[in-house]
Amino acid sequence: MNNFPNNQNIQEKGCAALKIIAFDKENKIEIRELKGINSVIKAMNNFPNNQDIQEKGCEALNSFAFDKENKIEIRNLKGIEPVIKAMNNFPNNQDIQQKGCEALDIFAYNNENNIEIRNLKGIEPIIKAMNNFPNNQNIQKYGCSALDTLAYDNENKIEIRNLKGIESVIKAMNNFPNHENIQKYGKRALEKLQNN
């Protein structure tokens, strides 16, 4: 990826490969040490109009972020922003919307990332994705989960309420009454959002 920064095919395949490699805990650490996180972020920033790179990049960053130190590294390398940009640039791409919601949810399990997502206007694309794809159970599941995680921060609660996120969660729960995770994440999100 570093030797062929202008080859979009290599960048896409590299992001996809790193995502799979990062399933192993030790590999997540090695990817960070070898600057693999930076390579994915560069690919996403260099090719903002390539849907495949954006999708694979979101997937890779999501996979990396299951490591606590990688969450911090992603924020320090400004890796939250390209995920939000991808969601904003491709509002009709359900795969990017799902992968973006997943990644933002995992990133938000760090207090500083949680705040950074709000500062980068990352709550709105989650709610938009939920509203635009009400029948996509994965977007609803990861959207509810992301809003639940983001609602640990009091200012995020206000932002979610102002963006009508409560309504989006209720719609998801009503549309998927038998989906265990949507019900679980939705209920947790609503409990947080209804309390100060």
C-alpha positions as CSV (number, residue, x, y, z in Angstrom):
1,M,0.0,0.0,0.0
2,N,2.8,2.4,0.9
3,N,4.8,1.6,-2.3
4,F,1.8,2.1,-4.6
5,P,-0.2,4.9,-3.1
6,N,-1.9,5.8,-6.4
7,N,-3.0,2.3,-7.3
8,Q,-6.6,2.2,-6.2
9,N,-6.9,-1.6,-6.7
10,I,-3.9,-2.2,-4.4
11,Q,-5.3,0.2,-1.8
12,E,-8.7,-1.5,-1.8
13,K,-7.2,-5.0,-1.6
14,G,-4.8,-3.9,1.1
15,C,-7.6,-2.5,3.2
16,A,-9.5,-5.7,2.8
17,A,-6.5,-7.9,3.6
18,L,-5.6,-5.8,6.8
19,K,-9.2,-6.2,8.0
20,I,-9.0,-10.0,7.8
21,I,-5.4,-10.1,9.3
22,A,-6.7,-7.9,12.2
23,F,-9.1,-10.6,13.4
24,D,-6.2,-12.0,15.4
25,K,-5.4,-10.0,18.6
26,E,-1.7,-10.0,18.2
27,N,-2.0,-8.9,14.6
28,K,-3.9,-5.8,15.6
29,I,-0.9,-4.7,17.6
30,E,1.5,-5.5,14.8
31,I,-0.6,-3.6,12.3
32,R,-0.4,-0.6,14.6
33,E,3.3,-0.9,15.1
34,L,3.9,-1.3,11.3
35,K,1.8,1.8,10.6
36,G,-1.0,-0.2,8.9
37,I,-3.7,2.0,10.5
38,N,-2.1,5.0,8.8
39,S,-2.0,3.3,5.5
40,V,-5.8,2.6,5.6
41,I,-6.5,6.2,6.6
42,K,-4.3,7.5,3.8
43,A,-6.1,5.3,1.3
44,M,-9.5,6.6,2.4
45,N,-8.3,10.2,2.3
46,N,-6.6,9.9,-1.1
47,F,-9.6,8.3,-2.8
48,P,-12.7,9.8,-1.2
49,N,-14.8,9.0,-4.3
50,N,-13.9,5.3,-4.5
51,Q,-16.8,3.5,-2.8
52,D,-14.9,0.2,-2.6
53,I,-11.9,1.8,-0.8
54,Q,-14.3,3.7,1.5
55,E,-16.2,0.5,2.4
56,K,-13.1,-1.6,2.9
57,G,-11.4,1.2,4.9
58,C,-14.4,1.5,7.2
59,E,-14.3,-2.3,7.7
60,A,-10.5,-2.3,8.4
61,L,-10.7,0.6,10.9
62,N,-13.6,-1.2,12.6
63,S,-11.6,-4.4,12.9
64,F,-8.5,-2.5,14.2
65,A,-10.6,-0.7,16.8
66,F,-11.4,-3.8,18.8
67,D,-7.9,-3.1,20.4
68,K,-8.0,-0.4,23.0
69,E,-4.7,1.2,21.9
70,N,-5.8,1.2,18.3
71,K,-8.9,3.2,19.2
72,I,-6.6,5.9,20.5
73,E,-4.2,5.6,17.5
74,I,-7.1,5.9,15.1
75,R,-8.2,9.2,16.8
76,N,-4.6,10.5,16.9
77,L,-4.2,9.8,13.2
78,K,-7.5,11.6,12.4
79,G,-9.1,8.3,11.3
80,I,-12.5,9.0,12.6
81,E,-13.1,11.8,10.1
82,P,-12.8,9.7,6.9
83,V,-15.4,7.3,8.2
84,I,-17.8,10.2,8.7
85,K,-16.9,11.6,5.3
86,A,-17.6,8.3,3.6
87,M,-21.0,8.1,5.2
88,N,-21.8,11.7,4.1
89,N,-20.4,11.2,0.6
90,F,-22.3,7.9,-0.1
91,P,-25.6,8.3,1.6
92,N,-27.3,5.7,-0.7
93,N,-24.6,3.0,-0.3
94,Q,-26.1,0.7,2.3
95,D,-22.8,-1.2,2.8
96,I,-20.9,2.0,3.6
97,Q,-23.7,3.2,5.9
98,Q,-23.6,-0.1,7.8
99,K,-19.8,-0.3,8.0
100,G,-19.7,3.4,9.1
101,C,-22.2,2.8,11.9
102,E,-20.3,-0.2,13.0
103,A,-16.9,1.6,13.1
104,L,-18.3,4.7,14.9
105,D,-19.9,2.4,17.5
106,I,-16.6,0.7,18.2
107,F,-14.6,4.0,18.2
108,A,-17.0,5.5,20.7
109,Y,-16.0,2.9,23.3
110,N,-13.3,5.4,24.2
111,N,-14.5,8.6,26.0
112,E,-12.3,11.0,24.0
113,N,-13.4,9.3,20.7
114,N,-17.0,9.6,21.9
115,I,-16.6,13.4,22.2
116,E,-14.6,13.6,19.0
117,I,-17.4,11.9,17.0
118,R,-19.7,14.6,18.1
119,N,-17.2,17.4,17.4
120,L,-16.8,16.0,13.8
121,K,-20.6,15.9,13.3
122,G,-20.6,12.1,13.3
123,I,-23.9,11.6,15.1
124,E,-26.0,13.0,12.2
125,P,-24.9,10.4,9.6
126,I,-25.8,7.6,11.9
127,I,-29.3,8.9,12.3
128,K,-29.6,9.6,8.6
129,A,-28.6,6.1,7.8
130,M,-31.2,4.7,10.1
131,N,-33.9,7.0,8.6
132,N,-32.8,6.3,5.0
133,F,-32.8,2.5,5.3
134,P,-35.5,1.6,7.8
135,N,-35.8,-2.0,6.5
136,N,-32.1,-2.7,6.7
137,Q,-31.8,-4.6,10.0
138,N,-28.0,-4.3,10.1
139,I,-28.0,-0.6,9.7
140,Q,-30.8,-0.4,12.4
141,K,-28.8,-2.7,14.7
142,Y,-25.5,-0.9,14.4
143,G,-27.2,2.5,14.4
144,C,-29.0,1.7,17.7
145,S,-25.8,0.3,19.2
146,A,-23.8,3.4,18.1
147,L,-26.4,5.8,19.6
148,D,-26.4,3.7,22.8
149,T,-22.6,4.0,23.0
150,L,-22.5,7.7,22.1
151,A,-25.2,8.4,24.7
152,Y,-22.7,7.8,27.6
153,D,-21.7,11.4,27.0
154,N,-24.3,14.0,28.3
155,E,-23.7,16.5,25.4
156,N,-24.1,13.6,22.9
157,K,-27.5,12.9,24.5
158,I,-28.6,16.5,23.7
159,E,-27.3,16.2,20.2
160,I,-29.0,12.9,19.6
161,R,-32.3,14.3,21.0
162,N,-32.0,17.4,18.8
163,L,-31.4,15.3,15.7
164,K,-34.5,13.3,16.5
165,G,-32.4,10.2,17.2
166,I,-35.0,8.9,19.8
167,E,-37.6,8.7,17.0
168,S,-35.1,6.7,14.9
169,V,-34.5,4.2,17.7
170,I,-38.2,3.8,18.3
171,K,-38.9,3.2,14.6
172,A,-36.1,0.6,14.5
173,M,-37.6,-1.2,17.5
174,N,-41.1,-1.1,16.0
175,N,-39.9,-2.3,12.6
176,F,-38.0,-5.2,14.1
177,P,-39.9,-6.3,17.1
178,N,-38.4,-9.8,17.1
179,H,-34.7,-8.8,16.5
180,E,-33.0,-9.4,19.8
181,N,-30.1,-7.0,19.3
182,I,-32.1,-4.1,17.9
183,Q,-34.4,-4.4,20.9
184,K,-31.5,-4.7,23.4
185,Y,-29.5,-1.8,21.9
186,G,-32.6,0.3,21.3
187,K,-33.8,-0.1,24.9
188,R,-30.4,0.8,26.3
189,A,-30.2,3.8,24.1
190,L,-33.7,5.0,25.1
191,E,-32.9,4.5,28.8
192,K,-29.8,6.7,28.5
193,L,-31.5,9.3,26.3
194,Q,-34.4,9.8,28.6
195,N,-32.2,10.4,31.6
196,N,-29.9,13.4,32.1
